[in-house]
Amino acid sequence: MYERMRDRLLREHRIVRPRNTTKVKGSAALLGIALGAVIWSCAAPKRLEPQSAAPIVSAECTSTLVPASPTPLPSATCAPKVASVPSTASVFTPTVGFKDLSAQTYITDVCTYLRERWDPQKSAPGTVVVPIMFHTVFEGLPYRPGDTHIPAEDLARTVEVARQLGYQTVTAEQLAGFLEHNVLIPKRSMIWILDDRHPDMIEKYFAPIARENHWTVTLGWIVGDTGKRPGLWKQMEDLNATGLLDVQSHGYTHLYVRPDTPEALIRQEVFGPIAVTEEHFGHTPLAFVWPGGNFTKVAVGFAREAGYRLGFTARERGPLMYDWIPLGPQEREMQDPLMVLPRFWARPELPEILRKAAELGDEAEQWSLARYAQEADLCRELCGCELPSPGSND
């Protein structure tokens, strides 16, 4: 039983035991097997053949995650070469809430995963984040499927249910820390992302909601022509000074990236907002909200090169957890889950989505606790670490 559990965890975290190897005993032998599977090099990652669950490579020798790519991209960082994940790797699959949801793991080192997963100073297993995309709020108009607006009464009901369920908002910085290293965030979290340029929506709806609940609202802001609207920069700088906003990038001109888009235009769209955001809002954006939800592998590579740590699509896939991101086929092809994160559309069903996400988190917590004893043994034998007892994260 233990042997099966160990091998399954090793598969999940990209460590594959060599075949036809004489059976060995002791911690040193197991550690040698694990380390032998991860070969470090300061060269760009080798081409990886497509897999049903393609690996994502993280470079522990730097402070950033380095995605694997079928076409090597120039990189000055040191990146590991890892074995790919078998399609049979065991990953949490919910049976309640978002039933049978398929997710991608991305933490490549089993010892790092175990330590961060159970660290009492980090987020407890089952911590869940619901990303939500907003555009406009309307009063007196019914919602129709496909609308980008949400009726004001449905927004109010979403806020009420979120409070009842104990949700809090997180910023892009907090979300990046959580997804990368399981940094402590509220157990039930949301990130509210308001796309495009809607200062009137901020002032009338989102700022009052954020102020009343001690929340933040993340903006996907388009910078290229903001100066063409008299007074808009000053208005946004004043709103940003309230501390209620978390301004991130939604492109330079809101260019929809397509496979035939010239690389020069993609570069402008991805790199252009950085200096402008720093000038007007005083910080470097770390999240890129893909205009129209469009992305390509080239664009994702440019976003990483520019220093973005997160990217958001317009696809509804499911809530997020540490080392667990629901993706569709197109997102998986990018081989970088953190740059193609899903978002829920703002619609009347948001309260039910929040309830289902809470159920998913609760089930994931129980699933994790059932694996604790085996993971503690593995951490002791393979990594030389002692995991804290469950519950010390609370």
N, C-alpha and C positions, 0 to 999 in steps of 0.2 A: 504494500500500500504506500509506504513512504517513498520507495524507489519510483513508483509511478508519479506521485505528487512532485518529487524533485525534478524528474525529467520534464513534466508538464510546465513547471515554472521556468526551467531553463529554456524550453522552446518559446514560451511567451516572451522572454526577454532576450531573444536572439542568441542564446548560447546553446550550441548543439554538441552533444557528446560524440566523440569520434567513433566510427564503426570499427568492428573487429579489433577492439582493444582489450587486452587482458584485464580482467576484473581486478581492481585495486582497492585498498582499504585506507581509511583515515582521512582526516581533513585536508592534509597536504595534497593527497592525490586528487581529491575532488576539486580543490582550488586550482591545481594544475590543469585539469580538464577544462574548467571554466575560462581560465586565462588564455589557454591555448586556442580557444575559439575566437578571441578578440585580438586582432593583430593591428597594432597602432602604427601609423605612418604619417609623416608630414606632407605627403603628396595628396593630390585631389583624390576623392573616392573613386574606386574602380567602377566601371559600368556594371550595373546589376541587372540581370535578366528579369523580365517581368514575373512577379509572383502573385498568387491569389491574395496574399496579405504581405505587401511589399514592406521592407524594413525602412525605418526612418533613423538616421544616424545622429547621435548627439555627441558633441565634442566636449569631454570633461576637462580638456586642457585649456578651454576658454570659458567665458561666462555666457556664451550664447549657444543655442542649438543649431547644428549644421545639418540641413536636410540632404538626404541622398538624392542623386539625380542620374537618370540614364545617360545624359550628356554631361560630362564633368564641367563644372563651372569654376573659373579661377577663384582661388581662396587662399588667403594667407594664414588661415587657421589650421590647426592640426585635427584631423578627423579620423575616427576609427573605421576599419572595414569589418563588417559583421556578416555572419551567416543569416540568410533570409529565414522568415518565419514560416513554418509549415502551415498549411491551410487548416489543420486539425487543432491548432493551438487553442487552449481553453481560455475563453474570455467571458466575463460576466454577461449573461443574456437575461434581461428582465422577463418575468412571467406575469407581472402586474404593471399598471401604468402604461408605459410604452412597450407593450408586449412584443417579444421577439426582435427588438431593435438590435441592429448589428453595428458594432463600434470598432474603431481602430485603436490599438495600443501603439505607443511610440517611445517609451523609455527603454533604452537599449541595454542598460547594465542592471543585472538582477540585484546586486548588492545595494546600489543606489536606490533602486525601486523599493526594496524591503525597508531600508532605513528611513526613507522619506515617507513611506506609506504609514509607518507606525510611530513616527517621531511625535512625542506628546506636545511639542511646540509647533506642530504643523496641523493641517486639516485632518479631521478624523475620517476614516473610511465612510463612504456614503454621502460625503459633502457634494452637493450638486449645484450647478449654475445653469440658469435659464437665460439665454440671450434673446432679446426681443428687439425687433426693428420697427421704428415709428417713422411716419412722415408728417401727416397732418391730423388734426382733430376737428370734427365738424359737429355742429349742433343742429338738431332738427332734420337731419338727413338719415335715412335708413342705410344700413350697411348692405352691400351686395358683394357676393364672392368675387374676389379679384380687385376690390377697392384698395387703395393705398391709405385711405383715411380710416380712423376709428371713431365711432360716435362718442361724444363726451360722456354719456351715461355708461357706456361700456368701459371707458377708461377709468371712471370712478369706481365701478364694480371691481375692476382688476386690482386697483389700489387697495380696496377693502379686503379682498380675498388674500392678497399678498401679505397684508398686515396680520390677518387672522392666522395664516400658516407660518408666520415668523420669518418671512423673506426680508432680506436686506439687499441693497444694491452694492456692486463692486465697480471699481474703475478698471480701465484697460490695464493699468500697471498691476493692480491686484490680481486680475484674471491671469495675466502673463505669469506672474510669480506662482500662482496656484497650479496652472497647467504645466509649467516647466519644473517646479520643485516642490509642489504641494504646500506652498506657503499658506499660513493660516488665514482663512476667510470665514464668513458666516456659513453655518452648515447648510442653510437654504439661501442661495444667492441668486441675484438677477443682474444682468447688465442691460440697461435701457439705452438703446442707440437711436438717436434722432438723426435721420439722414438729411442731406441737402442743406438748404439755407432757410430756416424758418424762425427768425428771431421773435416774430409775433406769437408763434406756438410756444416758444420757451417762456416768454413773459406771462402769457395768459394761463397756460396749463402746467407746463413741466417744472418751471421754477417754483411755483407755489407748492406743488406736490413734493418736490425734493426738499424744500425748506421745512415743511410740516413733518416729514417723516425722517429727516436727517439722511436723505438719500443723495445720490449724484446722478446726473444725466450725462451720458457720453454723447458727444456730437460727432457725426461724420460730416466734416465741414469742407466745402469746396472753396478754395482760396483764389483761383485764377482771376475771377472778375468781381470779387467782393468790393474792390475799390471803385467800381463803376456805379455803385449805389451810394449816393451821398449820405454820409453819417453812419454807414453800416459798420465800418471797422470800429468806430468809437462806441457804438451801441454794443457790439460783441465784446469788446475789451472790458466795458463796464460790467456786462453780464458775467464774464469770466472771473472778474474780481470778486464776485460774491462767493466763490468757492463751491458753487453748486454744479459747475460744469466740468467735464473732462473732454477737452477738445482733441479730436484725432483726425486723421486724414480721410477724405472721401475723393481724393484725386485733385488734380490741378484744374482741369476743365470739365470733369465728369465724363471722361472719355470711356466709352464701352470698348474694352479690349477684346479683340477677336483674333483668330489665328493669322489673318493676313494684315493685322495692324503693324505698321512700320515700327521697328525697335526704337527709333529716335522718339516717336510719339509716346511709346510706353514709358521710356525713361523719363520724359518730361512729366508725365502723369504721376509717376511714382516718386521721383526725386524732387520735383518742383515744389510740393507743399511743405517740405521740411523747413527750409530757411524762412518762409513766410509765416509758418506757425510759430517758429521760435521768436520771430520779431514781434508778432502781435499778441501771442498768448504766453510767451515766456518759458516754453518747454518744447522738447523735441517729440514729435508724435511717434508712438511705438505701435500703433494699430492702423492698418489700412483697410478701409471699407470699400470693397470692390464696386465701382460704379456699375449699376445695373446688375450686380451680382456676377459680372463676367470676369473670367480669369483664364490665363494660359500658363503653361509651364515656364515660358520665357518671362512672363510678368511676375510669377511667383519668385523666380530666381532673382529678378531685379529688386523685388521687395525685400528679400533677405539681404541682398547686397547693400541696400539703402539703410539697413539696420532695423527694419520693422520686425517685431516679435510676434505679432498676431495679424491675421487677415480674416475678414468676415464676408461671407457670401450672402445671397438672398434665398438660400435653400432651407426649407424646414426638414431637419433630420431628427433632432432630439436634443435633450439637455446634455451638459458636459460634466465630466468628472475627471479627476487626476488619472492620467494614462488611459483615458477612455473617451474617444470622440466619435460620435456617429457620422459616417460619411457615405455618400453615394459613389457610384462608379467613377464619375468624372473627377470628383475630389480625390479619390484614392490614386488616380493616375498621377496626381501632382507629387505624391510621395512626401508630403509635408503637411500633416493634419492641422498644425497650428496656424497655417496660412490660408486655410479654406474652411474656417469654422462655420457651422450652420447658425441660422437665426430663425426665430418664429416671427411670422407676420403679426402686426397688431390687428386683432380682430375680436369679435365678441366671445370667441372660445378661449381667450387667454386665461380666465379663472380656472377652467377645467384643465388647461395645459399645466398651470402651476400645481394643481392638485396631483396630477399624474406624475409630474416631476418629483414631487415630494414622496410619493409612493415608491418611485424608482429608487430614490436615494435611500429610503428605509430598507428596501429589499437588498440593495447593494451593500449596505452596512451589515446586515445579517449574513449575507454570502461571504463577506470578508471575515467576519468573526469566526465562521465555521472553518475557515482555512488558516486561522491564526497559528494553531499548534504546529502544523506542518511548516508554515512559513518561518516560525521561530526556530525550528530545528534546522531548516535549510540555512537561515542566516548564521546560526551558530557554527554549522559544519562547513559551509562554503565561504562565508565572509568573515568569520571570527567575531561576530557581533552578537550582543544580547538584545533582543527586542523588548521594549517596555510592555507591560501588561496591557491588554485591551481596556479601554475606558479612561486611560490616563490622558487621552487627547481632549476629553470633554472639559 
